[in-house]
């Protein structure tokens, strides 16, 4: 097995490493897999090369995907138990490890592994097992976008990740909303992502409506962490000339009237971004003769 062959390349301090190899081998055995998933998920922060070890070992990725596919019948109708959720989330944690590692990320994307997680992001049940499942799945996508690599954004833009994130931003828990908004923020910060979202009125308006709803919700139940990502999304949208014109009309009053002054008292970066956003919207727009130059269809259409 590839895993066993790699063991010879490791330094001799290896009783701990040998245990890791043993658990990886045990992933291929359905009877020992649950314990191996639990133990390896605990080690993902402390074993530097765990991702390549997982990816290049025989049958391991297939075993992790089996864990994911196995619970599809439990998400519709929504019968997922806490035990099932914990087990599959341990598998997702290992996939997040693979998604985060520079040696395995491209192959992870080329195999379209994130698509196996999208059914979990489609779920709407607010029970704790489902919330944990969505949050852990978002964590895998979050690990991908955190790398700021073009191939990640290019891949995600060919999938339905933006509407899935928007749905969670509207109706998820605070933590899920925060991760989903972070993913949208990272997509927007890439030029191709900004261009994609601002390419049509429908795409832009969907994003703007959800962000607006979030601001209203945050004015009632403040969260500095979530507000930070919302403001950053607005600021990035304001970099597009036609989106900036639209935001002059639809930016929520709560971002202009000091509603969040107390919430942002200790957050200098978000205060700075909000100041920049309002300055951008107060700056008169220059002439735009061809909508294709700025990548967005006329917002009055």
C-alpha positions as CSV (number, residue, x, y, z in Angstrom):
1,X,0.0,0.0,0.0
2,X,1.2,3.5,-0.8
3,X,0.7,4.5,2.8
4,X,3.0,1.8,4.2
5,X,5.6,2.6,1.5
6,X,5.7,6.3,2.6
7,X,6.4,5.3,6.2
8,X,10.0,4.5,5.4
9,X,10.7,8.1,4.4
10,X,9.8,9.5,7.9
11,X,12.2,10.2,10.7
12,X,12.6,7.4,13.2
13,X,10.6,9.2,16.0
14,X,7.8,7.4,14.4
15,X,5.6,5.7,17.0
16,X,3.1,8.5,16.6
17,X,3.5,8.5,12.8
18,X,3.1,4.8,12.7
19,X,-0.2,5.2,14.5
20,X,-1.3,7.8,11.9
21,X,-0.5,5.4,9.1
22,X,-2.4,2.7,10.9
23,X,-5.5,4.9,11.2
24,X,-5.2,5.8,7.5
25,X,-5.1,2.1,6.5
26,X,-8.1,1.5,8.8
27,X,-10.2,4.0,6.9
28,X,-10.6,1.4,4.1
29,X,-12.2,-1.1,6.6
30,X,-15.8,-0.2,7.3
31,X,-15.5,-1.8,10.7
32,X,-12.6,0.3,11.9
33,X,-13.4,3.5,9.9
34,X,-15.4,5.3,12.6
35,X,-12.6,5.2,15.1
36,X,-10.0,6.1,12.5
37,X,-12.0,9.1,11.3
38,X,-12.2,10.4,14.9
39,X,-8.5,9.9,15.7
40,X,-7.3,11.4,12.4
41,X,-9.6,14.4,12.7
42,X,-8.0,15.1,16.0
43,X,-4.5,15.0,14.4
44,X,-5.2,17.2,11.4
45,X,-3.6,20.3,13.0
46,X,-0.6,18.6,14.4
47,X,0.5,16.3,11.5
48,X,1.9,18.6,8.8
49,X,1.7,16.2,5.9
50,X,-1.5,14.5,6.8
51,X,-3.2,15.8,3.6
52,X,-0.8,14.2,1.1
53,X,-0.7,11.1,3.2
54,X,-4.5,10.9,3.0
55,X,-4.8,11.8,-0.7
56,X,-2.1,9.5,-2.0
57,X,-3.0,6.4,0.1
58,X,-5.0,3.7,-1.6
59,X,-8.7,3.9,-1.2
60,X,-8.8,6.7,1.4
61,X,-10.5,9.4,-0.7
62,X,-13.1,6.8,-1.8
63,X,-13.7,5.9,1.9
64,X,-14.2,9.5,2.8
65,X,-16.7,10.0,-0.1
66,X,-18.5,6.8,1.0
67,X,-19.1,8.4,4.4
68,X,-20.6,11.5,2.7
69,X,-22.8,9.6,0.2
70,X,-23.9,7.2,2.9
71,X,-25.9,10.0,4.7
72,X,-27.6,11.5,1.6
73,X,-30.8,9.5,2.3
74,X,-30.9,11.0,5.8
75,X,-31.0,14.6,4.6
76,X,-34.3,14.3,2.7
77,X,-36.4,13.6,4.5
78,X,-34.5,15.2,7.4
79,X,-33.7,12.2,9.7
80,X,-30.0,12.9,10.4
81,X,-29.0,11.9,13.9
82,X,-26.3,13.6,16.0
83,X,-24.2,10.4,15.7
84,X,-24.4,10.4,11.9
85,X,-23.6,14.1,11.8
86,X,-20.6,13.8,14.0
87,X,-19.2,10.9,12.0
88,X,-19.6,12.5,8.6
89,X,-18.2,15.8,10.0
90,X,-15.0,14.0,11.0
91,X,-14.7,12.9,7.3
92,X,-15.4,16.4,6.2
93,X,-12.6,17.7,8.6
94,X,-10.2,15.4,6.8
95,X,-11.3,16.7,3.4
96,X,-10.8,20.3,4.7
97,X,-7.3,19.3,5.5
98,X,-6.8,18.1,1.9
99,X,-8.4,21.3,0.6
100,X,-6.0,23.5,2.7
101,X,-2.8,21.8,1.6
102,X,-0.9,23.3,-1.4
103,X,0.2,19.8,-2.6
104,X,-3.3,18.4,-2.7
105,X,-5.6,21.4,-3.4
106,X,-5.4,21.3,-7.2
107,X,-6.1,17.6,-7.4
108,X,-8.9,18.1,-4.9
109,X,-10.5,20.6,-7.2
110,X,-9.8,18.6,-10.4
111,X,-11.7,15.7,-8.8
112,X,-14.7,18.0,-8.1
113,X,-14.8,16.9,-4.5
114,X,-16.6,20.1,-3.3
115,X,-19.6,19.1,-5.3
116,X,-20.2,16.2,-3.0
117,X,-20.8,18.7,-0.2
118,X,-23.4,20.8,-1.9
119,X,-26.4,18.6,-1.0
120,X,-25.5,19.4,2.7
121,X,-25.6,23.1,1.9
122,X,-29.0,22.8,0.4
123,X,-30.5,21.5,3.7
124,X,-32.7,23.9,5.7
125,X,-33.4,22.0,8.9
126,X,-32.4,24.0,11.9
127,X,-31.6,21.1,14.2
128,X,-28.1,20.9,15.6
129,X,-27.0,17.9,13.5
130,X,-27.9,19.7,10.3
131,X,-26.4,23.0,11.5
132,X,-23.1,21.2,12.4
133,X,-23.2,19.5,9.0
134,X,-23.7,22.8,7.0
135,X,-21.0,24.6,9.1
136,X,-18.4,21.9,8.6
137,X,-19.2,21.7,4.9
138,X,-18.8,25.5,4.6
139,X,-15.5,25.1,6.4
140,X,-14.2,23.0,3.5
141,X,-15.1,25.8,1.0
142,X,-13.8,28.4,3.4
143,X,-10.4,26.6,3.5
144,X,-10.3,26.7,-0.3
145,X,-11.1,30.4,-0.7
146,X,-8.7,31.4,2.1
147,X,-5.8,30.5,-0.2
148,X,-6.6,33.4,-2.5
149,X,-5.8,31.3,-5.5
150,X,-7.4,32.0,-8.9
151,X,-8.1,28.3,-9.7
152,X,-10.3,28.1,-6.6
153,X,-12.4,31.0,-7.7
154,X,-12.6,29.8,-11.3
155,X,-13.8,26.4,-10.0
156,X,-16.4,27.8,-7.6
157,X,-17.8,30.2,-10.2
158,X,-18.7,27.2,-12.4
159,X,-20.8,25.8,-9.5
160,X,-23.8,27.0,-7.5
161,X,-21.8,28.1,-4.5
162,X,-23.0,31.7,-4.6
163,X,-26.8,31.1,-4.4
164,X,-26.1,28.4,-1.7
165,X,-24.0,30.9,0.4
166,X,-26.7,33.6,-0.1
167,X,-29.4,31.2,1.2
168,X,-27.4,30.4,4.3
169,X,-26.6,34.2,4.8
170,X,-30.3,34.8,4.9
171,X,-31.5,31.9,7.1
172,X,-28.5,30.2,8.8
173,X,-27.1,30.5,12.3
174,X,-24.8,33.4,13.1
175,X,-21.7,31.2,12.7
176,X,-22.9,29.7,9.4
177,X,-23.8,33.2,8.1
178,X,-20.4,34.4,9.0
179,X,-18.6,31.6,7.1
180,X,-20.9,31.9,4.1
181,X,-20.4,35.7,4.0
182,X,-16.6,35.2,4.3
183,X,-16.8,32.9,1.2
184,X,-18.8,35.5,-0.7
185,X,-16.3,38.2,0.3
186,X,-13.4,36.1,-0.9
187,X,-15.1,35.5,-4.3
188,X,-15.9,39.2,-4.6
189,X,-12.3,40.2,-3.8
190,X,-11.1,38.3,-6.9
191,X,-11.6,40.4,-10.1
192,X,-13.3,37.5,-11.9
193,X,-15.6,37.0,-9.0
194,X,-16.6,40.7,-8.9
195,X,-17.1,40.7,-12.6
196,X,-19.3,37.6,-12.4
197,X,-21.6,38.9,-9.7
198,X,-21.9,42.3,-11.4
199,X,-22.3,40.9,-14.9
200,X,-26.1,40.9,-14.7
201,X,-28.8,42.8,-12.8
202,X,-30.2,39.6,-11.4
203,X,-26.9,38.4,-9.9
204,X,-26.1,41.8,-8.4
205,X,-29.6,42.4,-7.0
206,X,-29.8,39.0,-5.4
207,X,-26.5,39.7,-3.5
208,X,-27.6,43.3,-2.6
209,X,-31.0,42.1,-1.3
210,X,-29.5,39.5,0.9
211,X,-26.8,41.9,2.2
212,X,-29.5,44.4,2.9
213,X,-31.6,41.9,4.9
214,X,-28.5,41.0,6.9
215,X,-27.9,44.7,7.8
216,X,-31.4,45.1,9.1
217,X,-31.1,41.8,11.1
218,X,-27.7,43.0,12.5
219,X,-29.2,46.3,13.6
220,X,-31.5,44.3,15.9
221,X,-29.0,41.6,16.9
222,X,-25.5,43.0,16.4
223,X,-22.5,40.8,15.6
224,X,-19.2,42.7,14.9
225,X,-17.7,39.5,13.4
226,X,-20.5,39.1,10.9
227,X,-20.9,42.9,10.2
228,X,-17.2,43.0,9.3
229,X,-17.7,40.6,6.3
230,X,-21.0,42.3,5.2
231,X,-19.3,45.7,5.1
232,X,-16.3,44.3,3.2
233,X,-18.7,42.8,0.6
234,X,-20.4,46.2,0.1
235,X,-17.1,48.0,-0.1
236,X,-15.9,45.6,-2.8
237,X,-19.1,45.9,-4.8
238,X,-18.6,49.7,-4.7
239,X,-15.4,49.1,-6.8
240,X,-17.7,48.3,-9.8
241,X,-19.0,51.6,-11.3
242,X,-22.5,50.4,-12.1
243,X,-22.8,48.5,-8.8
244,X,-21.7,51.6,-7.1
245,X,-24.5,53.6,-8.8
246,X,-27.1,51.0,-7.7
247,X,-25.7,51.0,-4.1
248,X,-26.3,54.7,-3.9
249,X,-30.0,53.9,-4.1
250,X,-30.2,50.7,-2.1
251,X,-27.6,50.9,0.7
252,X,-29.4,50.4,4.0
253,X,-29.8,53.5,6.0
254,X,-28.4,51.7,9.1
255,X,-25.0,51.8,7.5
256,X,-25.2,55.6,7.1
257,X,-27.0,56.8,10.3
258,X,-24.6,55.5,13.0
259,X,-26.7,52.5,14.0
260,X,-23.5,50.4,14.3
261,X,-21.3,53.0,16.1
262,X,-21.3,51.1,19.4
263,X,-20.8,47.7,17.6
264,X,-17.8,49.0,15.7
265,X,-16.2,50.9,18.6
266,X,-13.3,48.5,19.0
267,X,-13.1,47.4,15.3
268,X,-10.9,49.8,13.5
269,X,-10.7,47.9,10.2
270,X,-14.5,47.6,9.8
271,X,-14.9,51.3,10.7
272,X,-12.3,52.2,8.1
273,X,-14.0,50.0,5.4
274,X,-17.4,51.6,6.2
275,X,-15.9,55.1,5.9
276,X,-14.4,54.1,2.5
277,X,-17.7,52.6,1.4
278,X,-19.6,55.8,2.2
279,X,-16.9,57.9,0.6
280,X,-17.1,55.8,-2.6
281,X,-20.9,56.2,-2.7
282,X,-20.6,60.0,-2.2
283,X,-18.2,60.4,-5.0
284,X,-19.9,61.5,-8.2
285,X,-19.9,58.7,-10.9
286,X,-17.8,59.2,-14.0
287,X,-19.4,58.6,-17.5
288,X,-19.7,55.0,-18.5
289,X,-20.3,54.7,-22.2
290,X,-20.2,50.9,-22.6
291,X,-21.6,48.5,-20.0
292,X,-19.2,45.9,-21.2
293,X,-16.3,48.0,-20.0
294,X,-17.4,47.5,-16.3
295,X,-18.8,44.0,-16.6
296,X,-22.4,44.7,-15.6
297,X,-25.6,45.0,-17.5
298,X,-27.6,48.2,-16.9
299,X,-29.1,48.0,-13.4
300,X,-32.3,49.7,-14.5
301,X,-33.2,46.8,-16.9
